[in-house]
Amino acid sequence: MVLNNEKNAYSILGLHKGASADEIKQAYVQLVKKYDPERHTERFMTIQHAFDRLKEPALRAREDVRTFNYIRGEFFFGPNEKTEASDEQIEAGLTALEQKKASGEIPADQADAKLIAGYMMRSWKMVQKRLWADANEDWQRVLALDPTHRRAKNNLLFSLIQLGYSYANHELFDEAIEVWTQAAQMNPDSDEIVHNLALACELSGRHGESRRYWDELLDRWRVRLDREPENEYLKGLVIELLREHGERPVEEEAPEAEGEPPRGGAPGEPVTQPIKPRSARGVNELKEILKLNPEDFEARYRLAGIYMQEHNWASAIEELTTCRKKFPRNIEVMNLLGWALLNHGKVDDAFMVWRKAKMTDPKNHTITESLIKAHMTMGRTLRERGLFTACLVHFKALMKYLPNSDEVHYEIGRTFALKGDEMSAYQEYQTALKMNPKNRDARHAMSALKLRR
């Protein structure tokens, strides 16, 4: 996950997250004027890509889920708190007041009012020097005396938020979590703080805490989306959060889906991620994504992958068929669909899909490997059932892809032997040994045939 560095779209455009559409466009125009595409081609392409990631609500949502929130605000001080007094005068005055309060020389309520004024003056001085920790201590002192003091509460909250943002940008995530946790306690209704905590905990490796914050944020965004169902940006946030963090991996490793395709799609088509084991909860969240956006290819493809892992072939076929209707030349979809059909007992349909995939991309090694594995699997399965003629059809089909394979000739020979055609079996074993004299199975099988003669 890339956050708040040179690859962040906002940073590339010289902006903070939360910039308006007009600010984004203005920054883009200024940078394009500065970096001529002919003389600064690479830089121009980087700027263009950053702008493209932010100009559409759905794309901006994808960027924003992965980016810390820059929460705007400001410090507030009363006119009397912006003092011209020196640091020494303020310190002396506060020390005297604290002593008089402790001795009872001044009534507590009067002393507290003067102490609050003095702490606010000193914190204003600290802000001018950017000594945030010292300022925070004074605002905490004010709030200890008067929990309703608005300026102290605002200033402390804004300082904690800004300090956390600075820590996070310097990859001091544990420090950021500490101050943002305090900020969240002061302002529990802030989605932005919860979002920052979720990201910081994840990057710090505190996955349990991160999970809780992501869950809370998802619930909050769902509530907002219920109130604003036409908000495309908010819909995009929910979809990306479900996609990025909603699918919790299962504890134990699940078996890989047969025929799982590698990453990478045909030109102009979606690039799919490798299918990873997911929990049942992940199924529900993928369905939620598809409810919000039925055209989401990645979510549908991942859902099909989960069904494959669960051996729910019918549901996998349904999802992959929908994917294929939208992208009929996507090799990965065709490959996985072939395995779903084969496992569902639709053998002819499976090989038809693979043959079409082979015609679409004749040099695709994944499809070739799937055809080899499928023919070999079907040949052995049919042989175990005593269907030798059908079995030989599959083994002989392998000759097209593996013309020099001693293993294929051995399998054909074994099938002939079980069928009772010892002469044909002997010839196949001989061919296997010519190709690979070290093939022990073929040598032992040939020896057994000789003994029976």
Secondary structure, DSSP 4 states (H G I P E B T S, - for coil): ---SSTTSHHHHTT--TT--HHHHHHHHHHHHHHS-TTTSHHHHHHHHHHHHHHHSHHHHHHHHHTS-----------GGGS----HHHHHHHHHHHHHHHHHTSS-HHHHHHHHHHHHHHHHHHHHHTT-HHHHHHHHHHHHHH-TT-HHHHHHHHHHHHHHHHHHHHTT-HHHHHHHHHHHHHH-TT-HHHHHHHHHHHHHTT-HHHHHHHHHHHHHHHHHHHHH-TT-HHHHHHHHHHIIIIISPPPSSPPPPPTTPPPS---TTSPPPPPP----HHHHHHHHHHHHH-TT-HHHHHHHHHHHHHTT-HHHHHHHHHHHHHH-TT-HHHHHHHHHHHHHTT-HHHHHHHHHHHHHH-TT-HHHHHHHHHHHHHHHHHHHHTT-HHHHHHHHHHGGGT-TT-HHHHHHHHHHHHHHT-HHHHHHHHHHHHHH-TT-HHHHHHHHHHHHH-
